C-alpha cells in the first residue's frame, strides 16, 4: 500500500462514527398503507418483484377523488435497505391496479460479502479524497438501482468543494469485489459543481426592497417591539444571514434578520437585507405556486416552512438545497447573488422531489431530478409574473451582472446545449445517460417539457427553426399550454416516478398522469407521447 493510501486509510478509520437509525414514516400504519402491504404480500407480489424476506414501509399516501390509492413504500430485505427497491402500489377498493417501480428482479444477493465496511470506506474515500469534514459508518445494503441486485456498502462522506459548494457523497461499494457501483450527491445545486421555524411572533406585513424584483410585499413577524423575517402565514419559514460562513456553519452561526420598521433592503447590495428580501419573496412565491397550482401545503406537504440562509460563503457562486434548508451564495465578479426566483423555485423543488419520488442524483434519474427542478422553477417564475423578470424558459438569466437581451443563462429548456457550449444533452441518447452530470443529463427532459407546453415554436429573442427544436424531424409538435403540462409533470412525479426512474419510464409515468387527468387517448395524452418522441424517448 502506498504511503498516501495508508494516510488516507488512517484518516478514514479515525473518523468512523455511528450512523443514526432510520425513522419510520408517519403513513406506515394508515389504512391505505396496510391495504397496500397486504396487496404486495398477495396479488401484487409479482408486479412488485417481491422476494420472500422483503418488508415494506409506507412513506406517502395519495388518494384520488374516485378513491384510487397510491401508496409509496420503501423496501428492505432481511433488514437491509434495498436501494432502488421503492415501489408505488396503485389500487382502488382494495383491488390491485398496478405498481410503479424501477426494480426488475425478485433475486436477492447473499448477506455475507468478501470485504468489510472499513475496506469499503477506504475504497470510497480514495475516490472522495482526504479533505472530508464528516463521515458515517458504512452500512450494508442491497443495491438495486441498476441490473441484478447486489450486496453493497453505502458509505457517506461530507465536505466542501474548492468552489465552496457543499457535498454529501453517497457511495455504493460492491461487498464482494470492492467496485464502486454508483455514487451520487445529496446536495442539489443550481449550477454544476432543518425544517421551519424562526423568531416567530405575530403575523405582520412588511415591504421588501429587493435587488431583482422591485418593491414587494413580505409576510413577516412582529415580536418584542421589532420585526423578523419569519413568515407566519406559510408555516414559519424564516430567512437568516449566514454572515459569510460556509453551509456547514450556517445553522449554528447565522442570525435571523430583524428590523425596526418592517422595511427590508434598499434595492441595492449596500444593505444586507436586500438579498434576504429576494430570498424571502422567492420562498413565499414558491409556496404559493405549489399550494394554488397543485394543492401542496409546503415542500413536505406538512404545512411547515423551511429556513433560508443568504450570504453563505465568500463570493460563492451557487445556491443549494441541503438538509431541508436553502443556501444562497452572494455571487461575485460577473454574478449577482443567486436569489433569482427561478433559482429559488428550482432549489426548493429538489425538496419536493426528496419528499416524493426521491429521484437519485445519478444516471437517468439524476437528470430527471435536475429537470424537475428546472421545470418547476420555471413554472414558479411564470406564476410570479413579475414585471422585472419576464417569464421565460431560461434558467438563472437574472443572476448575471450584465446580460443584454437576457440571452445568457445557466440552461435553456428549448435547446439546453446551446446555453452551456454543448455540455447539456438536447436529445436522449440510445445508451442512456449513465455517468453524466445531472445538470447536463437534465437537458432532454427540459426539452420535452418545453415542447409539451409550447410546441416546436421559436422562443422570444431567438431565431430557431422548428426543425432545430426537435430531434426526430417532427416539426408539427404542438403545445398543450403550461397549465396542463405542469399538472401532468407534477402528478407523474408524486404518483408514478420512483428513485431509479429512467427516461423511458418517465415517458410512461407522464402518459399515466395524462390519462388520469385528461383521459387515455385525449389530446393531452397524445401530445405527451409526441413530445417524448420528439426528443428520442420512445
Legacy VTK file of the C-alpha trace (Angstrom):
# vtk DataFile Version 3.0
C-alpha trace
ASCII
DATASET POLYDATA
POINTS 538 float
0.000 0.000 0.000
1.371 3.430 -0.939
2.061 5.999 1.794
-0.773 8.279 0.562
-3.221 5.379 0.729
-2.021 4.477 4.246
-2.509 8.066 5.417
-5.968 8.195 3.842
-6.895 4.882 5.441
-5.777 6.117 8.840
-7.756 9.330 8.471
-10.893 7.451 7.459
-10.665 4.842 10.185
-10.070 7.523 12.798
-13.226 9.332 11.709
-15.641 6.393 11.806
-18.782 7.326 13.719
-22.093 5.641 14.425
-24.929 6.031 11.944
-28.309 7.368 13.005
-31.218 4.905 12.906
-33.934 5.338 10.304
-37.225 6.900 11.367
-40.475 5.139 10.455
-42.820 7.082 8.208
-45.993 8.614 9.617
-48.067 6.929 6.890
-46.922 3.414 7.671
-49.911 2.334 9.760
-52.590 4.174 7.810
-55.452 2.041 6.429
-54.303 2.671 2.837
-50.744 1.577 3.695
-51.979 -1.600 5.383
-54.066 -2.405 2.307
-51.061 -1.832 0.036
-48.858 -4.090 2.171
-51.488 -6.788 2.013
-51.539 -6.487 -1.770
-47.751 -6.830 -2.139
-47.949 -9.901 0.063
-50.539 -11.344 -2.323
-51.875 -10.328 -5.714
-49.276 -7.585 -6.308
-46.257 -9.663 -5.291
-45.194 -10.490 -8.836
-45.649 -6.942 -10.140
-43.685 -5.559 -7.186
-40.891 -8.164 -7.630
-41.352 -9.149 -4.029
-38.846 -11.587 -2.547
-39.672 -13.857 0.366
-37.925 -11.767 3.027
-38.909 -8.332 1.671
-40.508 -5.885 4.092
-42.163 -2.569 3.256
-42.618 0.776 4.992
-45.025 3.403 3.631
-43.670 6.941 3.231
-46.528 8.648 1.399
-50.181 8.105 0.558
-52.180 9.918 -2.131
-55.904 9.248 -2.531
-57.691 10.445 -5.665
-61.239 11.773 -5.699
-62.502 8.446 -7.050
-60.894 6.586 -4.151
-57.864 5.284 -6.028
-54.976 4.916 -3.587
-51.304 5.420 -4.417
-49.066 4.189 -1.606
-45.328 4.855 -1.847
-43.209 2.363 0.068
-39.547 1.780 0.825
-38.292 -1.804 0.785
-35.863 -3.751 2.944
-34.681 -7.328 2.685
-33.579 -9.298 5.735
-33.264 -5.952 7.480
-31.066 -4.393 4.763
-32.318 -1.302 2.903
-32.918 -2.053 -0.788
-31.567 0.960 -2.685
-33.834 1.339 -5.696
-36.409 -1.044 -4.275
-39.052 1.606 -3.617
-42.460 1.000 -5.146
-45.786 2.792 -5.525
-48.791 0.478 -5.256
-51.905 1.688 -7.077
-55.256 0.226 -6.041
-58.941 1.017 -5.758
-61.494 -0.513 -3.420
-58.850 -2.991 -2.319
-58.268 -4.186 -5.886
-54.731 -4.008 -7.232
-54.351 -1.912 -10.383
-50.599 -1.523 -10.996
-47.200 -0.945 -9.407
-44.641 1.724 -10.300
-41.008 0.775 -9.690
-37.615 0.541 -11.353
-36.579 -2.755 -9.705
-36.675 -5.512 -12.310
-35.982 -8.673 -10.331
-37.004 -10.553 -7.215
-33.484 -12.009 -6.981
-31.556 -11.077 -3.847
-27.840 -11.498 -3.042
-26.306 -13.360 -0.144
-25.864 -11.493 3.109
-22.129 -12.119 3.506
-19.578 -10.301 1.380
-15.862 -10.752 0.839
-14.873 -7.328 2.149
-15.834 -5.451 5.300
-17.246 -1.998 5.886
-13.865 -0.465 6.731
-12.393 -1.641 3.439
-15.396 -0.293 1.553
-14.927 3.029 3.331
-11.314 3.208 2.208
-12.355 2.490 -1.405
-14.930 5.283 -1.300
-12.512 7.597 0.493
-9.891 7.119 -2.194
-12.417 8.441 -4.691
-13.650 11.293 -2.487
-10.220 12.461 -1.344
-8.744 13.295 2.044
-10.460 16.675 2.508
-13.614 15.285 4.078
-15.305 17.011 7.008
-17.558 14.180 8.114
-18.208 10.510 7.528
-20.730 7.889 8.557
-20.165 4.237 9.304
-20.543 2.072 6.218
-23.894 0.310 6.249
-24.685 -2.884 4.419
-27.428 -2.539 1.774
-28.836 -4.231 -1.280
-28.015 -2.058 -4.289
-30.770 -2.482 -6.886
-30.800 0.710 -8.932
-29.105 -0.904 -11.927
-29.095 -4.520 -13.027
-29.225 -7.530 -10.721
-29.426 -6.579 -7.019
-26.027 -6.784 -5.306
-24.847 -6.782 -1.715
-23.056 -3.482 -1.129
-21.897 -0.993 1.466
-23.229 2.541 1.464
-20.509 4.980 2.525
-21.207 8.707 3.035
-18.610 11.483 3.003
-19.357 15.165 3.572
-17.150 18.121 2.740
-16.788 21.324 0.760
-15.616 21.553 -2.830
-12.973 24.019 -3.986
-15.706 26.433 -5.146
-17.300 26.386 -1.630
-20.190 24.168 -2.745
-21.162 21.646 -0.053
-21.139 17.967 -0.908
-22.575 14.844 0.699
-21.451 11.978 -1.493
-23.128 8.598 -1.149
-21.022 5.699 -2.439
-22.208 2.155 -3.058
-19.310 -0.292 -2.927
-19.741 -3.903 -4.028
-19.354 -6.045 -0.918
-17.735 -8.837 -2.918
-15.228 -7.176 -5.233
-14.852 -3.627 -3.853
-16.014 -1.935 -7.076
-17.890 1.355 -6.822
-21.332 0.508 -8.198
-22.694 4.040 -8.028
-22.212 7.385 -6.330
-24.351 10.478 -6.053
-24.511 13.753 -4.181
-27.337 14.589 -1.794
-26.549 18.310 -2.126
-28.501 19.628 -5.092
-27.377 22.877 -6.641
-28.419 25.342 -9.316
-25.053 25.090 -11.086
-22.760 22.082 -11.715
-20.094 21.936 -9.412
-33.565 21.958 9.281
-37.314 22.491 8.936
-39.254 25.668 9.517
-39.165 27.969 12.444
-37.555 31.313 13.087
-38.015 34.033 15.665
-41.788 33.883 15.355
-44.296 36.281 16.828
-47.482 37.819 15.482
-48.046 37.772 11.735
-47.159 41.087 10.107
-46.862 42.526 6.602
-43.788 44.434 5.508
-42.107 45.708 2.359
-39.142 44.116 0.670
-36.923 46.407 -1.374
-35.388 43.633 -3.428
-32.453 43.575 -5.798
-34.233 41.838 -8.678
-37.988 42.293 -8.246
-38.556 45.853 -7.176
-40.614 46.539 -4.058
-42.697 43.578 -2.962
-44.943 42.617 -0.059
-43.329 40.349 2.519
-45.057 38.366 5.228
-43.052 38.716 8.437
-43.475 38.500 12.203
-43.765 41.105 14.942
-42.210 40.343 18.339
-40.908 42.390 21.269
-41.269 45.723 19.512
-39.434 44.747 16.323
-39.922 42.605 13.243
-38.199 39.482 11.948
-38.167 37.616 8.634
-40.384 34.748 9.722
-43.423 34.069 7.541
-46.148 33.148 9.993
-48.635 32.628 7.148
-46.549 29.933 5.451
-45.537 27.532 8.164
-42.987 29.707 9.959
-40.340 29.649 7.250
-37.576 32.124 8.103
-34.658 33.885 6.412
-31.225 34.127 8.069
-27.959 35.962 7.472
-25.145 33.392 7.295
-22.631 36.233 7.685
-20.237 34.721 5.171
-19.758 31.362 6.875
-19.961 28.114 4.939
-23.090 25.994 4.758
-21.714 23.658 7.448
-21.592 26.511 9.982
-24.695 28.408 8.869
-27.200 26.702 11.155
-25.033 27.462 14.196
-23.757 30.924 13.401
-26.407 32.544 11.216
-28.637 35.267 12.661
-32.302 35.791 11.918
-32.938 39.039 10.037
-34.613 41.643 12.265
-35.717 45.200 11.568
-37.355 48.125 13.357
-39.732 49.365 10.645
-40.543 46.189 8.659
-38.918 47.539 5.500
-36.233 45.176 4.252
-33.382 46.254 1.999
-32.818 49.266 -0.245
-32.835 47.727 -3.759
-29.040 47.526 -3.735
-26.276 45.372 -2.302
-25.259 48.041 0.194
-27.931 46.690 2.560
-27.576 43.031 3.561
-31.340 42.759 3.928
-31.875 43.403 0.210
-30.850 39.875 -0.773
-32.827 38.497 2.173
-35.919 40.190 0.759
-35.340 38.479 -2.612
-34.949 35.093 -0.951
-37.955 35.539 1.351
-40.077 36.605 -1.621
-38.887 33.589 -3.626
-39.783 31.140 -0.869
-43.242 32.664 -0.427
-43.913 32.627 -4.168
-42.803 29.005 -4.473
-45.024 28.036 -1.525
-48.000 29.779 -3.143
-47.296 28.203 -6.526
-47.344 24.682 -5.126
-50.388 25.334 -2.958
-52.520 27.122 -5.530
-51.491 25.066 -8.553
-51.023 21.588 -7.099
-52.702 21.704 -3.682
-49.383 21.052 -1.929
-49.080 22.575 1.552
-45.350 23.268 1.802
-42.366 21.417 0.433
-43.077 18.349 2.555
-46.857 18.827 2.342
-46.964 19.161 6.117
-47.746 22.869 6.438
-44.244 23.668 7.696
-41.942 26.276 6.177
-38.204 25.929 5.689
-35.188 28.022 6.603
-33.295 30.079 4.048
-29.705 31.234 4.541
-28.337 34.116 2.465
-24.772 35.486 2.333
-23.405 31.931 2.525
-19.650 31.659 1.986
-17.379 34.236 0.404
-18.368 35.104 -3.165
-19.935 31.674 -3.518
-21.475 31.459 -6.994
-24.196 28.908 -6.354
-27.312 28.032 -4.397
-28.218 24.684 -2.855
-30.910 22.617 -1.211
-29.404 20.593 1.621
-30.561 19.184 4.951
-34.090 20.568 4.481
-32.916 24.160 4.060
-31.973 26.662 1.357
-28.489 28.168 0.992
-27.754 31.151 -1.282
-24.334 32.447 -2.262
-23.557 36.113 -2.918
-22.060 35.504 -6.338
-19.117 37.639 -7.326
-17.427 39.027 -10.391
-19.958 38.752 -13.205
-22.555 37.063 -10.986
-25.171 38.607 -8.700
-26.461 36.820 -5.582
-28.205 33.621 -6.630
-31.621 34.546 -5.271
-33.461 34.791 -8.614
-36.956 33.395 -8.314
-36.466 30.551 -10.786
-33.318 29.527 -8.904
-35.238 29.616 -5.594
-38.082 27.591 -7.111
-35.528 25.198 -8.583
-33.793 24.526 -5.277
-36.971 24.125 -3.260
-38.292 21.707 -5.880
-35.361 19.471 -5.004
-37.059 19.308 -1.620
-40.364 18.312 -3.214
-38.577 15.538 -5.103
-36.930 14.470 -1.836
-40.358 14.203 -0.222
-41.964 12.306 -3.118
-40.264 10.334 -5.909
-36.797 10.600 -4.373
-35.090 10.537 -7.771
-31.435 9.834 -7.027
-28.741 12.164 -8.337
-27.089 9.873 -10.897
-27.729 8.358 -14.330
-31.153 8.968 -15.929
-32.799 9.578 -12.547
-30.304 12.340 -11.764
-31.180 14.129 -14.984
-34.893 13.819 -14.246
-34.279 15.117 -10.708
-32.492 18.193 -12.019
-35.027 18.688 -14.818
-37.871 18.545 -12.319
-36.301 21.483 -10.512
-35.764 23.400 -13.753
-39.347 22.733 -14.837
-40.903 23.711 -11.531
-38.565 26.680 -11.052
-39.646 27.942 -14.461
-43.296 27.443 -13.592
-42.748 29.422 -10.370
-41.327 32.247 -12.488
-44.417 32.193 -14.730
-46.626 32.080 -11.622
-44.869 35.150 -10.170
-45.230 37.052 -13.465
-43.109 39.874 -12.061
-42.682 42.934 -14.285
-38.950 42.996 -13.515
-38.445 39.416 -14.689
-40.437 38.498 -17.785
-41.215 34.765 -17.511
-39.342 32.557 -19.953
-37.798 29.127 -20.433
-34.286 30.153 -19.425
-32.811 29.144 -16.064
-30.987 31.770 -13.993
-30.864 34.557 -16.557
-31.256 37.145 -13.776
-28.099 36.183 -11.885
-25.690 37.898 -14.311
-24.458 41.407 -13.559
-24.585 42.189 -17.282
-26.915 40.286 -19.600
-28.122 42.396 -22.531
-31.207 40.828 -24.084
-31.074 38.182 -21.335
-29.768 35.573 -23.779
-27.230 34.299 -21.265
-28.496 31.649 -18.836
-27.416 28.590 -16.898
-29.668 26.454 -19.116
-32.204 26.805 -21.902
-35.162 24.446 -21.850
-35.804 24.692 -25.610
-32.246 23.766 -26.691
-30.356 23.006 -23.472
-26.938 22.513 -25.043
-26.888 25.970 -26.583
-26.655 27.615 -23.150
-23.523 25.795 -21.972
-21.414 25.113 -25.014
-22.935 21.730 -25.752
-22.423 20.179 -22.306
-26.175 19.585 -21.872
-27.935 16.995 -23.987
-30.700 18.219 -26.295
-31.843 14.707 -27.206
-31.898 11.391 -25.368
-29.028 9.122 -26.440
-29.663 5.486 -27.285
-27.451 4.220 -24.467
-28.993 6.352 -21.739
-27.250 8.950 -19.585
-25.097 6.937 -17.219
-22.218 8.875 -15.667
-23.389 12.290 -16.905
-23.600 15.274 -14.534
-27.322 15.694 -13.698
-27.189 19.355 -14.759
-26.383 18.120 -18.267
-28.468 14.934 -18.356
-31.476 17.095 -17.437
-31.454 18.502 -20.964
-33.763 16.012 -22.715
-36.482 16.287 -20.025
-36.307 20.093 -20.063
-36.587 19.929 -23.848
-39.566 17.561 -23.582
-41.388 19.914 -21.245
-40.860 22.922 -23.491
-42.241 21.021 -26.467
-45.182 19.718 -24.423
-46.104 23.195 -23.180
-45.232 25.334 -26.210
-44.600 23.047 -29.175
-41.827 23.451 -31.745
-42.134 27.235 -31.557
-39.208 29.653 -31.548
-38.861 31.324 -28.123
-38.815 35.115 -27.932
-35.377 36.605 -28.503
-34.043 33.658 -30.517
-34.124 32.569 -34.141
-34.646 28.813 -34.232
-36.480 26.919 -36.926
-38.969 24.232 -35.950
-36.582 21.559 -37.205
-33.890 22.823 -34.816
-36.253 22.397 -31.877
-36.919 18.672 -32.343
-34.691 15.632 -32.556
-36.772 13.408 -34.849
-37.836 15.794 -37.609
-41.420 16.079 -36.323
-41.824 19.838 -36.784
-45.578 19.620 -36.221
-45.265 19.094 -32.459
-47.764 21.447 -30.836
-48.050 22.517 -27.204
-50.903 21.944 -24.769
-50.105 25.015 -22.649
-48.258 25.408 -19.382
-51.213 24.675 -17.132
-51.843 21.177 -18.459
-48.137 20.430 -18.923
-47.178 21.333 -15.342
-50.057 19.363 -13.866
-49.126 16.283 -15.879
-45.478 16.545 -14.838
-46.273 17.089 -11.148
-48.663 14.139 -10.977
-46.124 11.929 -12.726
-43.531 12.932 -10.118
-45.614 12.400 -6.989
-47.661 9.379 -8.117
-45.637 7.373 -10.631
-41.898 8.128 -10.507
-39.564 6.330 -8.110
-35.925 6.703 -7.082
-34.461 4.996 -10.136
-36.889 6.134 -12.846
-35.295 6.177 -16.295
-36.236 8.401 -19.206
-38.356 5.680 -20.862
-40.079 5.096 -17.526
-40.666 8.855 -17.207
-42.468 8.702 -20.547
-44.742 6.008 -19.100
-45.223 7.991 -15.880
-46.297 11.145 -17.701
-48.591 9.172 -20.003
-50.217 7.624 -16.931
-50.593 11.080 -15.402
-52.104 12.475 -18.606
-54.555 9.573 -18.750
-55.561 10.199 -15.128
-56.123 13.918 -15.660
-57.441 14.125 -19.212
-58.237 10.613 -20.383
-56.409 7.865 -22.228
-56.151 8.887 -25.874
-57.004 12.533 -25.149
-55.267 15.377 -26.983
-53.093 15.926 -23.905
-52.192 12.232 -23.716
-51.228 12.129 -27.376
-49.212 15.344 -27.002
-47.174 13.787 -24.181
-46.293 10.815 -26.365
-45.394 13.037 -29.312
-43.218 15.374 -27.233
-41.226 12.468 -25.794
-40.731 11.023 -29.269
-39.507 14.432 -30.426
-36.525 14.119 -28.065
-35.962 10.428 -28.958
-37.647 8.769 -25.983
-39.963 6.151 -27.465
LINES 2 540
193 0 1 2 3 4 5 6 7 8 9 10 11 12 13 14 15 16 17 18 19 20 21 22 23 24 25 26 27 28 29 30 31 32 33 34 35 36 37 38 39 40 41 42 43 44 45 46 47 48 49 50 51 52 53 54 55 56 57 58 59 60 61 62 63 64 65 66 67 68 69 70 71 72 73 74 75 76 77 78 79 80 81 82 83 84 85 86 87 88 89 90 91 92 93 94 95 96 97 98 99 100 101 102 103 104 105 106 107 108 109 110 111 112 113 114 115 116 117 118 119 120 121 122 123 124 125 126 127 128 129 130 131 132 133 134 135 136 137 138 139 140 141 142 143 144 145 146 147 148 149 150 151 152 153 154 155 156 157 158 159 160 161 162 163 164 165 166 167 168 169 170 171 172 173 174 175 176 177 178 179 180 181 182 183 184 185 186 187 188 189 190 191 192
345 193 194 195 196 197 198 199 200 201 202 203 204 205 206 207 208 209 210 211 212 213 214 215 216 217 218 219 220 221 222 223 224 225 226 227 228 229 230 231 232 233 234 235 236 237 238 239 240 241 242 243 244 245 246 247 248 249 250 251 252 253 254 255 256 257 258 259 260 261 262 263 264 265 266 267 268 269 270 271 272 273 274 275 276 277 278 279 280 281 282 283 284 285 286 287 288 289 290 291 292 293 294 295 296 297 298 299 300 301 302 303 304 305 306 307 308 309 310 311 312 313 314 315 316 317 318 319 320 321 322 323 324 325 326 327 328 329 330 331 332 333 334 335 336 337 338 339 340 341 342 343 344 345 346 347 348 349 350 351 352 353 354 355 356 357 358 359 360 361 362 363 364 365 366 367 368 369 370 371 372 373 374 375 376 377 378 379 380 381 382 383 384 385 386 387 388 389 390 391 392 393 394 395 396 397 398 399 400 401 402 403 404 405 406 407 408 409 410 411 412 413 414 415 416 417 418 419 420 421 422 423 424 425 426 427 428 429 430 431 432 433 434 435 436 437 438 439 440 441 442 443 444 445 446 447 448 449 450 451 452 453 454 455 456 457 458 459 460 461 462 463 464 465 466 467 468 469 470 471 472 473 474 475 476 477 478 479 480 481 482 483 484 485 486 487 488 489 490 491 492 493 494 495 496 497 498 499 500 501 502 503 504 505 506 507 508 509 510 511 512 513 514 515 516 517 518 519 520 521 522 523 524 525 526 527 528 529 530 531 532 533 534 535 536 537
